Amino acid sequence: MEKPLFDIPSSTYSALSETERYLLEYIHQNLDDIATMSIVTLSERATVSTATIVRLMKKIGYNGYTSFKYRLMQDKKMVDYGDKLRDIDVAIKQAIKKNEEEVIKTIQLQSIGQIEDAVQKIHDAEKIYIFARGFSEMIAKEMTVKLQVMGKNCENHDDPNIIRTKSRKMGENELAIFVSLNGETSELVEACQNLSIKQVTTITLTTRVDSTLSKLSDMTLLGYKSDQSLFPEYEVRSRLSLNVIARILLDAYVIRTNY
């Protein structure tokens, strides 16, 4: 079944109940366990009814929980380093596995159809604006340079006031791409609200399916974020999954446009 795990249009997500959205987020955060978890066990651990699980599965395009779990098990192809890592310090080994997990799970979450749709939006846009703040700015800048090299009229902005101002002036034939780890940065949310009112197409790269940006955006490309951080006192969590999504998206654009 060529169906993504979380390829959910904003209209479908908006129609989900609060309980269903909570369940979706719980599944997203526990992909490894879900693959081998019965519907009864999931019901107990997520504290929702089995009926809610079945209802959610049908709403996101699966026949039921069994078909969803089968797809997840089919996609679960984590690399087992085994003896190759036996001589590496335990903490470093965990760091390696953490990065591997973020890459593999992010790839599992992607949809060929959704990537194709995003590529088409990029191709059709007269001008593209990429908005990001903090450490996500590095990903946005790289995307901007690559799109410019491929002949697209593209700007990148990270100043809050400029982001707000630009969002109020964009036209219907333009495209906005947001890069945000948690999808809650205030100026990005405000910009997306402005663009929604103006009916300007928006695409968000984030790791939170239930974030405000995800709810507001026309399309959301979702990455997986590990809970582990080596800098817990600072907001410097890994953007590796967002890097993976950006690379997949732009590689697909090159392929489809025969650049």
MARMI-715301 format. One record per residue (C-alpha): residue number from 1; y, x, z; residue in three letters. Coordinates in pm, whole numbers, plus 32768, in hexadecimal, padded with zeros to 4 digits. Each point is the difference from the previous one (the first is absolute). Layout:
<recs>
    i    c2    c1    c3   aa
  NUM     Y     X     Z  ala
...
</recs>
This chain:
<recs>
    i    c2    c1    c3   aa
    1  8000  8000  8000  met
    2  8144  809E  7F8D  glu
    3  80CA  7F69  811A  lys
    4  80DF  80C7  80EA  pro
    5  7FE5  7FDC  8175  leu
    6  816B  7FA2  803A  phe
    7  8090  7FA6  7EAC  asp
    8  80C5  7EDD  808D  ile
    9  812F  7F71  7F48  pro
   10  8128  7FB9  80E1  ser
   11  7FD6  7E8B  7FBE  ser
   12  7E99  800B  8080  thr
   13  8061  80CE  8130  tyr
   14  811A  7F0F  8052  ser
   15  7F06  7EE1  7FFD  ala
   16  7F23  80A6  8106  leu
   17  8012  7F86  8165  ser
   18  8069  80EA  8118  glu
   19  7E95  801B  806F  thr
   20  7F8E  8056  7E9F  glu
   21  810E  810A  7FE1  arg
   22  7F95  8094  814D  tyr
   23  7E96  8006  7F8A  leu
   24  8063  80A8  7EBA  leu
   25  80B6  8110  80C1  glu
   26  7ED7  8028  80EC  tyr
   27  7F15  8032  7ED8  ile
   28  80F1  80F9  7F65  his
   29  8003  80CE  813E  gln
   30  7E84  7FF8  802B  asn
   31  7F75  8031  7EA2  leu
   32  7EEA  80EC  806F  asp
   33  7F76  7F0F  8102  asp
   34  8027  7EC8  7F29  ile
   35  7F0F  8086  7EF9  ala
   36  7EDB  7FDE  80F2  thr
   37  8082  7EE9  80E1  met
   38  7F71  7EA0  7FFF  ser
   39  80E9  7ED8  7FE7  ile
   40  7FAC  7FA2  8167  val
   41  8055  815B  807F  thr
   42  8146  8004  7F3B  leu
   43  8052  7EAB  8090  ser
   44  7FCC  8080  8162  glu
   45  80BC  8148  7FD6  arg
   46  8127  7F6B  7F44  ala
   47  7FFF  7ECD  80E3  thr
   48  8006  7F0A  7EDE  val
   49  7F0A  7EF5  7F92  ser
   50  7EFD  803B  7EF2  thr
   51  80A2  7EE2  7F41  ala
   52  8148  80C3  7FFA  thr
   53  7F4A  812F  7F70  ile
   54  7F5C  7F33  7EEC  val
   55  8147  7F4F  7FB4  arg
   56  80BC  814A  7FE1  leu
   57  7EF5  8094  7F1B  met
   58  801A  7ED9  7F13  lys
   59  817B  800F  7FFD  lys
   60  8000  8171  7F9B  ile
   61  7F04  7FC5  7EEA  gly
   62  7EA3  8032  808F  tyr
   63  7EE1  7F08  800E  asn
   64  7FDC  8049  8171  gly
   65  7FE5  810F  8105  tyr
   66  7EB5  8083  7F75  thr
   67  8090  8044  7EA6  ser
   68  8130  80A8  809B  phe
   69  7F24  80DC  80DB  lys
   70  7F22  8058  7ED8  tyr
   71  8130  8074  7F3B  arg
   72  8076  80CC  8128  leu
   73  7EAC  80A7  8027  met
   74  7FF6  804A  7E8B  gln
   75  8152  80AC  8016  asp
   76  7FB0  80BD  813E  lys
   77  7FB4  8155  7F6D  lys
   78  8087  80E5  8109  met
   79  7FAE  816F  7FC4  val
   80  7F15  808E  8107  asp
   81  8058  816B  8035  tyr
   82  7ED9  8033  80ED  gly
   83  7FA9  816F  8027  asp
   84  812A  806C  7F2F  lys
   85  80DF  7FC4  812D  leu
   86  7F18  8081  8110  arg
   87  80C4  8142  8038  asp
   88  8155  7F5B  800A  ile
   89  80B2  7FB4  8146  asp
   90  7FC0  7E9B  8071  val
   91  8172  7FA2  8003  ala
   92  8036  808B  7EA1  ile
   93  7EC7  7F4F  7F89  lys
   94  808E  7EB9  8082  gln
   95  8148  8045  7F4A  ala
   96  7F41  8037  7EBC  ile
   97  7F3D  7EBF  802F  lys
   98  813E  7F41  8052  lys
   99  80A1  8066  7EB8  asn
  100  7EC1  7FB8  7F41  glu
  101  7FF1  7EA7  809F  glu
  102  8166  7FAC  7F9F  glu
  103  7FC8  8065  7E96  val
  104  7EB1  7F4E  7FD6  ile
  105  806A  7EBF  80AB  lys
  106  8148  7FF5  7F42  thr
  107  7F43  801D  7EB7  ile
  108  7F17  7EE8  8074  gln
  109  812B  7F1E  8034  leu
  110  8085  8027  7E9E  gln
  111  7FCF  7F07  7EE7  ser
  112  7FEF  805C  7E91  ile
  113  80A2  7EB4  7FA9  gly
  114  811B  802E  80F8  gln
  115  8040  8165  7F8A  ile
  116  8009  7F80  7E99  glu
  117  80FE  7EF6  8064  asp
  118  80DA  8102  80AE  ala
  119  7FEF  80E7  7ED1  val
  120  8071  7EE0  7F22  gln
  121  8124  7FB6  80E9  lys
  122  806A  816E  7FF0  ile
  123  7FDF  8004  7E86  his
  124  80CE  7EC2  7FCF  asp
  125  8119  8057  80F4  ala
  126  814A  8068  7F66  glu
  127  804B  80C8  8136  lys
  128  7F3B  8059  8139  ile
  129  8085  803C  815E  tyr
  130  7F22  80A5  8105  ile
  131  8069  7FCE  8169  phe
  132  7F73  80BD  812C  ala
  133  8064  808B  8152  arg
  134  7F87  811B  80DF  gly
  135  7ECD  80C3  7F97  phe
  136  7FB5  7EFF  7EF2  ser
  137  812E  8086  7F43  glu
  138  7F32  8128  7F82  met
  139  7F0A  7F17  7F56  ile
  140  811B  7F31  7F6C  ala
  141  80AC  8135  7F75  lys
  142  7EC1  807C  7F5D  glu
  143  7FC6  7EAB  7F61  met
  144  8165  7FFD  7F80  thr
  145  7FE7  8155  7F5C  val
  146  7EB5  7FA8  7F58  lys
  147  8087  7EB8  7F79  leu
  148  8139  80AD  7F80  gln
  149  7F2A  8107  7F52  val
  150  7F47  7EE3  7F56  met
  151  8148  7F73  7F7D  gly
  152  803F  7EE8  80F9  lys
  153  815B  7FB9  8080  asn
  154  7FBB  8033  8173  cys
  155  80CE  8039  8139  glu
  156  7F94  805B  8160  asn
  157  80CD  7FA3  8135  his
  158  7FCC  8046  8171  asp
  159  815A  7FBA  808F  asp
  160  7FFF  7EB0  80BB  pro
  161  8154  7F8C  7F81  asn
  162  7FB1  805E  7E98  ile
  163  7EAF  7F4F  8016  ile
  164  80A7  7EC1  8078  arg
  165  8115  8016  7EFA  thr
  166  7F17  8049  7EDC  lys
  167  7F1D  7EE0  805F  ser
  168  8123  7F0E  7FE4  arg
  169  8059  807B  7EA3  lys
  170  7EAE  801A  7F54  met
  171  7FB0  7F21  7ED8  gly
  172  7ECD  7F2D  7FAC  glu
  173  7F7D  80FA  7EFF  asn
  174  7FFC  811A  80FF  glu
  175  7EF0  8063  80F6  leu
  176  8009  8072  816B  ala
  177  7EEC  80D0  809D  ile
  178  7FF8  8024  817B  phe
  179  7F41  8119  80AC  val
  180  7FD5  7FB8  8173  ser
  181  7EE7  805D  80EF  leu
  182  8025  7ED2  80E5  asn
  183  80CD  7F1C  7F20  gly
  184  80FE  7FAC  810E  glu
  185  8129  80EA  7FBB  thr
  186  812D  7F1A  8027  ser
  187  80CB  806C  7ED0  glu
  188  7ECD  7FED  7F1F  leu
  189  7FAD  7EA5  8081  val
  190  8168  7F90  7FC8  glu
  191  7FFB  8090  7EA0  ala
  192  7EBA  7F4E  7FAF  cys
  193  8091  7EB8  8082  gln
  194  812F  802C  7F1C  asn
  195  7F20  8045  7ED6  leu
  196  7F21  7ED6  804B  ser
  197  812F  7F1C  7FF4  ile
  198  806B  809D  7EB6  lys
  199  7E9A  7FE1  7F78  gln
  200  7FE7  8174  7FBE  val
  201  7E98  807F  7FF8  thr
  202  7F9C  80D3  812D  thr
  203  7ED3  80E0  8042  ile
  204  7FB5  808F  8159  thr
  205  7F23  8129  805D  leu
  206  7FA3  7FDB  816F  thr
  207  7EE2  800E  80FC  thr
  208  803C  7EB0  80A6  arg
  209  7F88  7EC6  7F55  val
  210  80B9  7F29  8101  asp
  211  814E  80B6  7FED  ser
  212  8148  7F54  7FA7  thr
  213  801D  80C8  7EBD  leu
  214  7EA0  7F97  7F9A  ser
  215  8057  7E94  8037  lys
  216  8145  8019  7F3B  leu
  217  7F87  80D5  7EDC  ser
  218  7F71  7F77  7EBE  asp
  219  7EF0  810B  800A  met
  220  7F78  80D7  8119  thr
  221  7F2D  8138  7FCA  leu
  222  7F54  8035  814C  leu
  223  7F93  814C  8095  gly
  224  7F2C  804C  8131  tyr
  225  80A3  80A6  812D  lys
  226  7F35  80A6  8111  ser
  227  8062  7FB4  8168  asp
  228  7FE4  8171  8057  gln
  229  813B  80D6  8002  ser
  230  802C  816B  8066  leu
  231  8171  7FB8  8049  phe
  232  7FEF  7EBE  80CE  pro
  233  815C  802A  8093  glu
  234  80A2  800E  7EA7  tyr
  235  8001  7F12  7ED7  glu
  236  7F5B  80F9  7F17  val
  237  7EBA  7F51  7FB2  arg
  238  7F46  8060  7EC5  ser
  239  807A  7F71  7EB6  arg
  240  7EC8  807F  7F51  leu
  241  7F8D  7EA3  7F9F  ser
  242  8154  7FB2  7F66  leu
  243  7FEA  8145  7F3D  asn
  244  7EAC  7F96  7F7C  val
  245  8083  7EAD  7F90  ile
  246  8131  809A  7F57  ala
  247  7F26  80F7  7F45  arg
  248  7F0A  7EF3  7F8E  ile
  249  811D  7F22  7F8D  leu
  250  80B2  810D  7F39  leu
  251  7EBE  808F  7F6F  asp
  252  7FAA  7E9F  7F8A  ala
  253  815A  7FDF  7F67  tyr
  254  7FD0  8143  7F3B  val
  255  7EAC  7F8B  7F84  ile
  256  8073  7EA6  7F9B  arg
  257  813C  8077  7F51  thr
  258  7F50  8125  7F55  asn
  259  8120  80DF  806C  tyr
</recs>
